[in-house]
Amino acid sequence: MQTNQPDDNVLVVLTDKLNGLSPSLSERCIFKVHNHLREANEKVYEPELVSIGPYHRGKDKLQMMEEHKLCYLRLVLQRKNENLAKYVSAMRSLEEEARKCYAEPVELGSDQFVEMLILDSCFVVELMRKYEMGNLIEENDNVFNMDWMISNLQRDLMLFENQLPFVVIRKMFGLIEEKMNNRHFLIYLALRFFRGLLVKSVAPQALGESDSSIKHLLELVHEGVLPLHLRQRSNVEAAEMKEFLYMPCASKLAEAGVKFEKLAEGNLFDITFKNGVMSIPPLRIENRTESVFRNLIAFEQYSDDNCYKIVTEYASFMDRLIDTPKDVEILSTRGIVHNWLGDDEVISNMFNKMVLSTVSSKHFIYDDVCNQVNIYCNRRMNRWMAKLKRDYLNSPCLLGLSSL
């Protein structure tokens, strides 16, 4: 048997690998979607127009936007009358920190990686600035001359795999927007850009100090969609795992006397049940909806236990509520589901498959709603049985028959 000598090849290889490990795995915040999530619907995780970051860089179908990135950078330099060297130097200083954010190996040399940071972050910052400040849009800017491009770019910038470290975006924003360089204005621009994709108007200050720990744009959107009462808590409440609570679908609940009501105000996830009425905020379902949901769910699945899995749990609740196209129809007639896809079966299938292979928080936030619904339905059933006994089993005719 060979001994482990200093020149042993296994010793050398393993030593190199150990020395090459990142000091902390917690620095990794941008992942590729695992196969068990991806296989349900791969295309919702793939960019349609633009590559941001290294994972989808170089794909043929995304090359059109590379020229737009260069144009945006040139316009910034011309507008500010600045030298490119300032931007290269700033991004080189972030290269090591940015590389550590990617969980998968990045096969780009130093120069290529820094070039990517410059072009991608400049494009993202300028896109958000132009979206909010229309006077910055040039007449020949095709990105804003075609509405469908903005719609697709909003979708692409919310993809789990299509992210830049937020520290890079913050640095580029500081270089471009020197007069308004504060964290609240950047957060404001980002939330405004994604408004309509589950995000409602959220004041940057409402995020509190949590915005200082934002890792990327998708996490920022996740913070923005959290209900206020959850956002104000520092950690997920410790709780024991509860058993899965069954809840009948919408059509069964309607048969049991439950009424559905559109909740005009409030956060999308603020679902309540009181006195036989389930109040649900409206949800518009269009071409981007499944992609937005699935990528937010992917983010939650890769986050630690202190992250509220609000989107996963909302999708799980809707999966219980929607079993067939008939359930979608009931919610649509109540103004709760706005079906822009036109096919109720597509929506029922979407929710039935969305939370496969996912894990919810230890404390399912809709536990109380499900429990109240089940109590209400059981009471209704008990009242029906009592009425049945009173009206039929005690009738003179039945009593006479029983004596024969």
N, C-alpha and C positions, 0 to 999 in steps of 0.2 A: 504493500500500500504506500502511495506517495504521501509525503508530509507537506504541510503548507509552508513552503519556502517563500522568502521575500519576492522571488521572481515568478511565483506560481501565477499562471494566467488568470485563474478564477479570482484569486486575491486581488490582482490588479484591476480586473474588470469591475468587480463589486465595489472596490474602493472608489473608483472613478464615478460609479453610479451614485454611491452614497454622498460623495462630495458634491455631486451635481444636483442633489435634491434641493428644492426650495426650502428656505428656513421655516416656512409655515404654510401648510396647505390651506389655511384660512384665507390667505391672500387671493386664492383662486375664486373668481366670481363670475367668469364667463365660460360657460360649458357648451358642449354639443348635446343635443337632445338624445337621451338614451333610446335604444331600439324599441323597448317595450312601450314607450310613448309614441315614437315616430311611426311605428308600423300601422297604427290606427288610421292615420291620414298624413302621409309624408309631406305633401305639398304645402300644408299650412305652416310648416317650419322653414320653407324655402323662400328667399327673396325673389320678387318678380321683376324689380327694376334696378335696385342699387345694392351693392355690397358695401357693408360697413364693418371694418375689422378684417381679420385674416381668414376666417373660416370659409367664406364664399368668394374670396378675392380671385380674380382671373377667370371666372366662368364666362363663357362666350355670350350668353344671353344678357349679361349685365354690363357689357362693355360700353353701351351707349352712354351711360351715366358717367363714365370716367372722364369724358370730354367736358361734361357739365361741371365736374369737380374742378378741373383745371380752369375753366372759365370763371368760376366763383372765386378761386384763389387770385387769379389775375385782376379781377375787378376790385377785390379787397386791397391789393397792393397799389393799384392805380388810385383808388379813392383816398387812401391814407398816405399816398406818396412815400411808401416805405420800401425797404430792401428785404428781399426774401430771407437773407441770412438771419435776421432776428427771429423768424419763425422756425427755421431749421435748428437754431441753437436752443430755443425753448423746448422743442419736442425731443431733441437729443437728450436733454436733461431728464426727461420722463421715460426714456426707452426702457430702462431696467425695471422700473416700477410697473409700467404698462405690460411688459411681457409676463410678469408674475401673475397678472390678473387672468390669463388664459389657461384653462385647465388642460387643454390639448396642446401638443407640441406645435410651435409656430415655425414653419420651415421658410423663414424669410431672413435674409442677411440684415445687418444693422442698417444699411442705407435704405433698403427696400422697406423695412419696418418703419423707419422714421418718415419716409415719404408717404406711406400709408396713413400714419398718424396726422400728418399735416393736411393732406387732401381730404380725408374723411371727416376730420373734426371741423375744418373750415366749411365744408359743404353742409354739415349738420347745423352749425351755428348760423350760417348765412340763410339757410332754408327757414329756420325758425324766426329769424329777425325779419325776413321779407314777408313771411306769412302774417306777422303781426303789424309790420310797418310797410304798408303798400307803396309808399313813396320810394322805397329802395329797389323796387322791381323795374328792371329795364324792359323796354318795349319788345326786344327780341328774346326774352327769357321764356323759352318753351315750357319750362317746368311749371310756370304759373299761367301760361296761355292755354293750357289744357287741363281741365278740372280733374280728369281721371288720373293724371300723373301725381297730383298732390294726394289724392285718395290712396293710391298705391304706395306712395312714399311714406305716408302715415303708417300704413300697415307694415311696410318693410322695416321701419325704424323701431317697431315694437317686437321684432323677432328675437327670440332668446339667443340665437346664435349670431345675430347681426348687430353686435354691440361694441362700443368703445368704452374703455374705462372713463368714468365720469370726471376723473381728475384731468384727463386729456381735454375733454370738452370744456371744462372750467378754465383751463389754461388758455385755450384758443379764444374763448369768449373774452377773457381779460385782455388779450392782445388786440382783438378787433373792437371791442366796446369799452374802451378805456374810461370814458366819462361815466358810463353806467355800470361799471364793474362791481356789482355786488351780488351776493348769492341769491337774494330774493328775486332780482330781475331775471336772472337766468332761469330759475325755477318757474317763474311766471311765464316766460316765453315758451318753455317746454310744455307746461300744462295747457297753455292756450293752443299750442300746435296739435296736441292730441285730444283736444276737447271734442266730444262727440263719440269717441271710441271708449265708451264706458265712463270717461272722465267728465265730470261736470265742473262748474266754476269752483275752484279751490284757491283761496288766498295762500300765497307761499308761506306767509307767517303761520298759517294753520298747521303746517307740518312740524312746527316747533324746531327743536334741535336735530330732529331725525334727518333733515336734509344734508347735514354735514357728513353723514355716513353713507350717503347714496353711492352705490357702486357703478350704476349705469342707468340709461334712460328707462329701460323696462322696470327697474326697481322704483324709479321715481314715479312712474305711472301707477305702479302697485300701491305706493304710499298715497297717491292722490285719490285712488278709488276707495280706500278704507273708510268706513263710517267714522265719524268724528269720535264717538265714544270708544272705538278701538284704537284710533290713532293716538289718543291721549294717554294710553297705557304704555308703560315701558316694555312690558313683557307679557307673553301669553300666560294667562292664569294657570297655575298648576292644577291639574285635575286628573282623576283616574279615568282610564279608558272606559267608555260606556258601550253597552251593547248597541248594535245597529237598530235604530228605531224605524219600524215599518210605518209607512204612511200611504194610504190609498191614493190613486191617481185622481186627476181633476174630475173625470166623468163619474167615478165612484163617489167622490166627495159630494158632487152635485146631487147625486141620487140620495145621499144621506142628509141632504138639506143644507150643506155648506154653500155659502154665497161668496162670490169672488168680486173684489172691488179694486179698481185701479187707484193706486196711491199717487196723487198728483205731485206731491212734494216729497223731498227726501232722497237719500242715497239709494242706488239700485238694489243694495243688499238689505235694506231695511224692510223685511217681511214680518208682518204681525198677524196674529189671530185672536179675535175677541168676539164673544157672543155669536159664534157661528159664522163670522165674516172673516175671510182671509184677505188682507190688504197687501197688494204687491205693486211695487213701482213698475212702470211700463218698460219694456225691453224692445228695442228696434233690432230686428235680425236681418242683416244684409250680407253681401258677399264677403266682407272682412270679419264678420262676427266670430266665426269658428276659429279663425287664425288668432284673433286677439285673445279669446278665451283660452285656447290651448297653450299659447306662449306664456300667458300669465300663470296658468296652472303649472307649466314646466318650471317657471321661476320658483313657484312655491314648493314644488317637489324637491328642488335642489337647495332650498333654504333650510336653516337650522330650525329647531323647535320653537324658537322665540318669534318666528314669523307667523302671522295669522294667515292661514290658508283659506282666506275668505272666498276667493274665486272658485277654488276646488269645491268648497262646501256649498256655495250657491249652485254650481253646476250639479252637484250631487242632489241637492234639494229639488232642482228642476227636473232631474232624471226621475225622481219619485213622483213628481206631480204630472209629468208628461210621459205617458206610456205608449199612446197611439196617436194618429192624426186627429182623432176625435177630441183628445185632451187639448191639442193645439187650437182646434176650432173654438172650444169653450173659452179659452183664455183670450183668443183673438176677439171674440164677440164682446168681451168685457173690456176691451181696450188695453189689456195687459201685454199681450204679444202683438207687435207690429210686424207682420210677415211681409218683408220686401222680396223674399225669394219666390213667393207664390205657391209653393208646394208644402202643405202641412206635414206630409210624410218625411220630407227632407229635414224639417226641424225636429220632429220626434226622433228620427234616427240619429241626428246630431247629438242631442242630449243623452240618448240611450248609450252612446259609445264614448262620450267625452271624458268620463272619470274612470274608465277601465284602467287597471294597473296603477291607480293613484292611492295616496294615503291622506286622510284628513287629519286635522288637529286632534289632540287628545280631548279637547272640549269642543264638540260640534256645536257651532253657534245657533243652529236651528233646532237643537234638542227640545227646547221649551215649546216651540211652535208645533213640532211633531207630536209632542206629548199632549198638548192642549187639544189638538185636532183629534187624536185618538180617544181622549176622554170624552170629548163632545160627541163623537160618532157612537161610542159605547153607550152613552146616556140616551141618545136618540134611539138606539136599538132596544135598550131596556124599556123606554117609553112605548115603543111600538109593540113589544111583547106584552106589556101590561095592558095596553089598549086592546090587543088581540084577545087576551084572556077575558077582559071585562066585556067586550062587545060581542064576542062569539062563543067563547067556551062557557059563559054563564047565561047564554040565551035560553029561553024556555024550550025552543025547538030541540037544541042540542041536549038539554037536560032530559027531555022526554025520550029522545033516541037512546040516551045512555041507560035509561031504566028498562028498555026492552030486552 
